[in-house]
Amino acid sequence: MPELARRQMLVGTLAVTIATVTRSHAAAQSSEIRVIAANAVKDAYVTLVASFETASGHKVATTWAGTEGATRRVMAGEAYDVVIIGSRNIDQLVAAGKLTAGSRADFATSRVGVAIRAGLPRPDVSTSEAVKAAVLAAGSVAYSAGPSGAYVAELFKTMGITERIAAKVRQPSSGAEVAQILARGEVDIAFAQVSEFLEVAGLVNLGPIPASIQNITTYSAGQHVAAASPAAAALIKHLVAPDAAAAIRRMGMDPVP
């Protein structure tokens, strides 16, 4: 083989080898992080994950569910690298040995909101008594099976109206579903985390319920004991960093100091 041709072949082989090693190194440095997260944090989370992926090179695959649904799935053995749900449920999963002890990182706090389907007269919800009257006057009521719904159910007991409204209550598994059935006109009034009603067509967002009957839910992230991605901790750190505050506030929640 002529010397020139031999050298060209060697150069070509070296170039292919370098490219292969570079791709292998990049693959080793990046990984897919599997997350299951509560619908209530979706808007801020999506924004923050996009910036994380750009900065880190890692990819994040997210499964959406309500807090209770996500808890059941992880308890049943579904494995994710990171779980983001209500803090009480994070603690339950830590106690059950599903999440790593000490990995809980509080992400945001959320208030309970109320909304009505579009086209209905706007009710007064400025006081506890006004909320009670609006619920009693409504033809149908919805609240989720998640943290906000559990609180609302107890609130109605305290108000003494549970039995009076039982026949007209719908309770889907998540706040996102509450907003959807309200937007479709299937119920008159609904309660969920404030973020669930933001920018949803087909409903009128009345804002948070009054402070005197308000309830705050903390949403937290935790790392699974069997986390396969070494970048799981880095994602959690990114979600709770001070720079995340603006995205969290835009979805009607408050960052945790």
LINCOR-V185592 format. One record per backbone hydrogen bond with DSSP energy under -1.0 kcal/mol. NH is the residue of the N-H (numbers start at 1). CO is the residue of the C=O. If there is no record, write none. Layout:
BEGIN
nh: {NH,NH}
co: {CO,CO}
END
This chain:
BEGIN
nh: {6,7,8,9,10,11,12,13,14,15,16,17,18,19,20,21,22,23,24,25,26,27,28,29,30,33,35,36,37,38,39,41,42,45,46,47,48,49,50,51,52,53,54,55,56,57,59,61,63,65,70,71,72,73,74,75,76,77,78,81,82,83,84,85,87,90,91,92,93,94,95,96,97,98,99,100,103,105,107,108,109,110,113,114,115,116,117,118,120,131,132,133,134,135,136,137,138,141,142,143,145,150,151,152,153,154,155,156,157,158,159,161,165,168,169,170,178,179,180,181,182,183,184,185,186,189,190,191,192,194,196,197,204,206,209,213,217,219,220,221,222,224,225,227,232,235,236,237,238,239,240,244,245,248,249,250,252,253,254}
co: {2,3,4,5,6,7,8,9,10,11,12,13,14,15,16,17,18,19,20,21,22,23,24,25,26,59,61,82,63,84,65,38,39,41,42,43,44,45,46,47,48,49,50,51,52,53,31,33,35,37,66,67,68,69,70,71,72,74,73,34,34,222,36,220,218,86,87,88,89,90,91,92,94,93,93,223,100,221,219,219,254,217,192,207,190,204,188,202,117,127,128,129,130,131,132,133,134,168,189,170,172,146,147,148,149,150,151,152,153,154,155,156,161,165,166,141,174,175,176,177,178,179,180,182,181,140,115,142,113,111,193,194,116,114,112,210,110,108,85,105,83,81,98,224,229,231,232,233,234,235,236,241,242,244,245,246,249,248,109}
END
